[in-house]
Structures are given as C-alpha cells and as structure tokens.
Amino acid sequence: MPRFLTPEQAARELGIPKTTIKRLARITGICTRLERNRIAFDEGNLDAMNSWIKEQQAKPAEPSPGEEIDYF
C-alpha cells in the first residue's frame, strides 16, 4: 500500500463514493493535509474513518423511549 492514498483510492478501499469520503474528511478532520490544501489518507486515517463510520451506523436513528424531543 502506498504511503498516502488519494480520496479516490481511499474511497475504493472503504467501498464508499469519492464525494462521501471528502465530505466525511471535512466533517471529522480524519485526513492528512498536503501542499495546496489537498487531502490524502494513510493507513491510520483509513482505520479511523472506518471506525467512525461504523460508530455512526451503530447509533440509534430515533430518540430512545422517554427521551424528550425538542421540535423547535
């Protein structure tokens, strides 16, 4: 595996679209910034991103019973 992966290569490794990995990098900060503000991913970034995605998928989509909902 190369030292750094482009967003396209990293997206292929994780099985998600290129635009999604760029958006997640912006939201989470999980990436490496190169010259001219380009983003790249190393093995640690991929592991962290994969863990973050799994954690988000494990969260309940709806509030727990008894949890107050603020509609405003």
C-alpha positions as CSV (number, residue, x, y, z in Angstrom):
1,M,0.0,0.0,0.0
2,P,1.4,3.4,-0.9
3,R,2.3,5.8,1.9
4,F,-0.6,8.1,1.1
5,L,-3.8,7.4,-0.8
6,T,-5.9,9.9,-2.9
7,P,-9.5,10.4,-1.9
8,E,-10.4,8.2,-4.9
9,Q,-8.2,5.3,-3.8
10,A,-9.3,5.6,-0.1
11,A,-13.0,5.6,-1.2
12,R,-12.4,2.5,-3.2
13,E,-10.7,0.8,-0.1
14,L,-13.7,1.7,2.1
15,G,-16.3,1.0,-0.5
16,I,-17.9,4.4,-0.4
17,P,-18.2,7.2,-3.1
18,K,-15.4,9.7,-3.5
19,T,-17.7,12.6,-2.6
20,T,-18.7,10.9,0.6
21,I,-15.1,10.4,1.8
22,K,-14.3,14.0,1.0
23,R,-17.4,15.2,3.0
24,L,-16.5,12.9,5.9
25,A,-12.9,14.2,5.9
26,R,-14.3,17.7,6.2
27,I,-16.7,16.8,9.0
28,T,-14.4,14.6,11.0
29,G,-11.0,16.0,10.2
30,I,-9.7,12.5,9.6
31,C,-7.3,13.0,6.8
32,T,-3.8,14.3,6.1
33,R,-3.4,17.7,4.5
34,L,-0.7,18.0,1.8
35,E,0.6,21.1,-0.1
36,R,-2.0,23.4,-1.6
37,N,-4.5,22.1,0.9
38,R,-5.0,18.7,-0.8
39,I,-6.2,15.8,1.3
40,A,-4.7,12.3,1.4
41,F,-5.2,9.3,3.6
42,D,-2.7,6.9,5.2
43,E,-3.5,3.6,6.8
44,G,-4.2,5.1,10.2
45,N,-6.7,7.6,8.6
46,L,-8.5,4.7,6.9
47,D,-8.7,2.7,10.1
48,A,-10.0,5.8,12.0
49,M,-12.5,6.6,9.2
50,N,-13.8,3.1,9.1
51,S,-14.3,3.1,12.9
52,W,-16.0,6.4,12.7
53,I,-18.4,5.2,10.0
54,K,-19.2,2.0,12.0
55,E,-19.8,4.1,15.1
56,Q,-22.2,6.4,13.3
57,Q,-24.1,3.4,11.8
58,A,-24.4,1.9,15.3
59,K,-26.1,5.0,16.8
60,P,-29.9,4.8,17.0
61,A,-31.6,6.8,14.3
62,E,-34.5,7.7,16.6
63,P,-34.6,9.0,20.2
64,S,-34.7,6.5,22.9
65,P,-38.0,5.9,24.6
66,G,-38.6,8.6,27.2
67,E,-36.1,10.9,25.7
68,E,-37.5,14.4,25.3
69,I,-37.9,15.6,21.7
70,D,-37.4,19.3,21.0
71,Y,-39.4,20.1,17.9
72,F,-38.3,23.7,17.8
